[in-house]
Amino acid sequence: MQQQTVLVVDDDEPHRRLVYDLLSTKSYRVLLAENGRRAIEVARQERPDLVLLDIRLPDMSGLEVARILKATPETRAIPIAAITALAMPGDERVIRENGCNAYMAKPIRINRLLMLVSGLLGGRVALQKTR
C-alpha cells in the first residue's frame, strides 16, 4: 500500500512541527506550507491525499485557499479539513460552502486529529465538526 500524503498548512511553525511529528510517527508522508500561496502550489504539484488547512493565514484566508483548490481540476477531489482557533456558531455552514469536508477547533486534541485524518483518508467523513 502506498504511503498517504497529508499537506499541513499553518503559519504557526510550532503547530506545523507538532502536526508533522504526530502524523510522521503514524507513517504518513507530511508536506508543509506556511501560507496560502505555497499551499496551492504544493497541492497542485504533489496532489496530497488530504489537506489540513488553517483558516487564518498571513496572505489569504484558508477558506479562499479551499475555494481555489476545489475550483482546480487537479485538486478538486482532495479532502480538506479546516483547522481554526475561531470556532463560532455558523462556522459549519461557511466551511461547507467553501469546500471543506471537516473542521477542527484549535487547540487540537491528538486523538481527535488522528481520527479525523484517518476518517477523511478512508472516505468515512462527510462533514465533521470536532472541538
C-alpha positions in Angstrom: 0.0 0.0 0.0 1.2 3.4 -0.9 2.0 5.9 1.8 -0.7 8.5 2.1 0.3 12.2 1.9 -1.1 15.0 4.1 -0.4 18.7 3.4 -0.4 20.7 6.6 -1.0 24.5 6.0 -0.4 26.7 9.0 1.6 29.9 9.5 2.5 28.9 13.1 5.7 27.0 12.9 5.4 25.2 16.3 1.9 24.0 15.3 3.2 22.8 11.8 6.0 21.0 13.6 3.7 19.3 16.1 1.3 18.0 13.4 4.3 17.0 11.2 5.8 15.0 14.1 2.5 13.4 15.0 1.5 12.3 11.5 5.0 11.2 10.6 5.1 8.8 13.5 1.8 7.3 12.1 3.6 6.6 8.7 2.0 9.5 6.8 4.1 11.4 4.3 3.7 15.0 5.5 4.2 18.2 3.4 4.3 21.6 5.0 3.2 25.1 3.8 3.3 28.3 5.8 0.9 30.4 3.7 -2.0 30.1 1.2 0.0 30.7 -1.9 2.5 28.0 -1.0 -0.3 25.6 -0.1 -1.9 26.0 -3.5 1.5 25.5 -5.2 2.3 22.3 -3.2 -1.2 20.9 -3.6 -1.0 21.3 -7.4 2.5 19.8 -7.6 2.2 17.0 -5.1 -1.5 16.2 -5.1 -1.7 15.2 -1.5 -4.4 12.8 -0.2 -5.6 15.3 2.4 -5.1 19.0 3.3 -5.2 20.2 6.9 -5.8 23.9 6.4 -5.5 26.7 9.0 -8.2 29.3 8.4 -6.1 32.4 9.4 -3.1 32.7 7.1 -1.0 35.8 6.5 -1.5 36.1 2.8 -5.1 34.9 2.2 -7.9 33.2 4.1 -7.8 29.4 4.4 -11.3 29.5 3.0 -10.0 31.2 -0.1 -7.4 28.5 -0.4 -10.1 25.9 -0.1 -12.2 27.6 -2.8 -9.2 27.7 -5.2 -8.3 24.0 -4.6 -11.9 22.9 -5.2 -12.1 25.0 -8.4 -9.0 23.5 -9.8 -9.5 20.2 -11.7 -6.2 18.6 -10.4 -7.0 19.3 -6.7 -10.8 19.3 -6.7 -11.2 15.8 -5.2 -8.7 16.3 -2.3 -10.5 16.3 1.1 -9.8 19.4 3.1 -10.1 19.8 6.9 -10.2 23.4 8.2 -8.3 23.9 11.4 -9.3 27.1 13.3 -8.9 28.8 16.6 -12.1 30.8 15.8 -14.9 28.2 16.2 -18.1 30.2 16.2 -21.8 29.5 15.6 -22.4 29.2 11.8 -18.9 28.1 11.0 -20.0 24.7 9.8 -22.2 26.3 7.1 -19.5 28.7 6.0 -16.8 25.9 6.0 -19.1 23.6 3.9 -19.9 26.4 1.5 -16.2 27.0 0.9 -15.4 23.3 0.1 -14.1 21.9 3.3 -15.1 18.4 4.3 -14.5 18.8 8.1 -13.2 21.3 10.7 -11.5 21.1 14.0 -11.1 23.8 16.6 -7.7 24.7 18.0 -6.1 23.7 20.2 -6.1 20.3 18.6 -6.5 17.1 20.5 -4.1 14.5 19.3 -6.5 11.5 19.3 -9.3 13.5 17.6 -6.9 14.8 14.9 -5.7 11.2 14.2 -9.3 10.0 14.0 -10.2 12.9 11.7 -7.2 12.3 9.4 -8.0 8.5 9.3 -11.7 9.1 8.6 -11.1 11.6 5.8 -8.4 9.4 4.2 -10.7 6.4 4.5 -13.6 8.3 3.0 -15.7 7.9 6.2 -16.2 11.6 7.0 -18.7 13.7 5.0 -18.6 16.9 7.1 -17.4 16.7 10.7 -17.1 19.3 13.3 -14.5 18.4 16.0 -13.9 20.7 19.0 
